[in-house]
Amino acid sequence: MTDPPTNIRALQADQILEVTWPGERIDRIPYRLLRAECPCASCRDEWTGQRTLDPASIRPDLKLTGMENIGTYAIQLTFSDGHATGIYSWDLLYDYGLHQEQMWQLYLKRLEEAGVSREPGPAPFEQRPKSK
């Protein structure tokens, strides 16, 4: 069993959940990936593990609106689309952090197969000249 993180922060402007693990490893997991890989029964078939969530339904401007500890083993995330039933154990978050690049590529492939093109999310704030 994975030790609990030492810190978890929601970086809203970047749409990233930052998880700091003992030993100082830091994972930065995009909200859209967390939502696409939600482990709850309404997003995955309980028997086969197949995703039932339509990847096109995940908006690029997705935000995290809540985060609650579940005992000492997990967190429950609430997203701006109203979804709040996913429980992300420390083991699961650790695994997502290790494999997020491959998971993100699979998510993009599922979008492509669904015929949906989505931008990766909002661009970081850029300094713009003041208007006159």
N, C-alpha and C positions, 0 to 999 in steps of 0.2 A: 504494500500500500504506500502511495506517495505521501510524503509529509506535506502538511498544509503550506500554502504560500505564506511568505512573510509580509506581502503587501499586494493589494489588488486595487487598480485605479481605472476608472472609466475616462478615457481621453476623448471627450465628446467632439471636439473640433476635428480630430483625426479619425473618428469612428473606430477606435481601437480599445480593446480591453488589455491593459498592461498587467501582467502577472509576474511578480518577483518570487522566485523560489529560494529555499535555503541553499546556500552556496553561491548566491548572487546571480544565477541564471535568470534572465528576464525574457519573457515571451510577450510579443505584441500581436494579439490576434484580432483581426478585423471583425466588427460586429456582424457584417453580412455572412462571414464564414461561420461564426457561432450560430447564427440563425439558420443558415442552410444545413448545418450539421446537428441541429437540435436533436437530442436523444429521446424526446418524449414520444408517447404512444400516438399522438395526433400527427406527428411528423415522420414517423417510421412505423412500418408494419411490425407488430410485436413478435410475430412468428418468424418472419424472414429477414428482418432488419432492413428491408428495402425502404428507401425514402419515398414518402407519399406527398411531401411538400413540393409544389410546383416552384422550381427555381426562379421563374419569371415573376412570381408574386413578391419577391424580396426587393423592396425599393432601394435605390442607391442612397437615399438620404436617411436610411434607417438609423435610429438612435437607441441608446440604452436608457430606459426610464426608471429602472429599479434593479436593485441587487440585494439579495437577502441570504444570509448564512443559513444553511440547512445542517443543523448539528455541527459536527466538527469535520465533516467529510466532503462538503459540497457547497455550491452557491446556486441559487435560483435567479435567473435573469428575466427581466421584463423588458420587452422591446416596444418601440413606438407604434408598431403595427397591432399592439394589444396582446401579443403572444406572451404568456407567462408561465407555461407549464414545464419548461425544460429545466431539469436539474443536472448541473454539470459538476461531477465529482472531481476531486483533485487529480485522480488518475486520468480521467478523460481530458481535463484541461492540459495536463502535462503532455499527454499524447498529441493533442491538437497543436500544441506549441512545437513539438518535434517534427510533425508532419504537415504543417500548415501550407507549405509551398505546393506539395503534391495535392492536398485537399483543395486548395484554391484553383489549381489547374483543372481538376475534375469538375468543380463547380462551374467554371467558365465553359468547359466542354458541354455540360448539361444545358447551359444557357444557349449555346450555339445550336445544339440538337433541337432545342425547343423553338429555334428561330428568333431568339430574342438577343438584342445587342444592348448591353448595359455598360455604362461608364464605370470605372472602378470606384467611384465615389467622389466627393467634393475635393477639389484641388486645395492644397494648403493656401492660406491667406497670402496674397502677394501685395506688396506695397505698390500703390498706384499714385500717379501724380494728382495733386489736388486740382479739382476743376475750378475754372475761373468764373 
